[in-house]
Amino acid sequence: MNPRSADLEIASTLWDYLRLGQPVGPTDWILVFGGHDLGVAHRAAELYHDGVAKRVLVSGGALHVPDGSAATTEAEAIAEVLVDSGVPEHALAIERLASNTSENFWLSAELLRDLGEDPHAFLVVQKPYAERRTLATARRRWPNKEVRLTSEQVTFANYLAGPIPAQRILSMLAGEIIRLESYANSGLIEIDKPVPDPLLQAARHLRDAGFDGRAETATPVAALSLSSPPS
């Protein structure tokens, strides 16, 4: 399904809202969250070579291994790109089980404890449209940590021209907005202010227009309860 120009205009507005544009500076660890998009790996490699941090933790299970990768987990696929980009293996820590953002934080904390590490400041590398929800998850999961967000530095037009199908991108954008509201209402995440109603209406418009592959979470909110051990 090819999006119409009106759909793309709506999607661009959602994109702008979901990205935070936070400044990047030195931190204790770079934390890379997995998924289908290897743009996070290229951004993390860039940050490592810029001296933002000396250690990189990659988190991601087997749910959304990037297309074309022979790896069995998202984290391993990302780690391969990092090593190929000149990040030394000794600088990496790999968490291979997380299946959602809440678990990314929880299981990364467990791995850091196993390594004898107790860092305070993190720069999380996410997909561009997942920045806002990830920061809201950090407020709930890691309230005593300093967490900032960044992503691949790319415009919406250039992202749309990349390898990920437009249908999937628009579905993800609609899904992020809808999840922000539903997850906040459930207490799963902590947002600083409610999602503006025009954006919710726009996301629902895209969903109802057929961009619904990720517009409703595949995992019930109840299953992502806060009963997991605190990080």
Secondary structure, DSSP 8 states (H G I E B T S, - for coil): ----HHHHHHHHHHHHHH---------SEEEEE-SS-THHHHHHHHHHHTTS-S-EEEE--STT--TT---SSHHHHHHHHHHHTT--GGGEEEE----SHHHHHHHHHHHHHHTT----EEEEEE-GGGHHHHHHHHHHH-TTSEEEEEE----HHHHHTSSS-HHHHHHHHHHHHHHHHHHHHHTSS--SS---HHHHHHHHHHHHTT--TTTS-SS-GGGG-TTS---
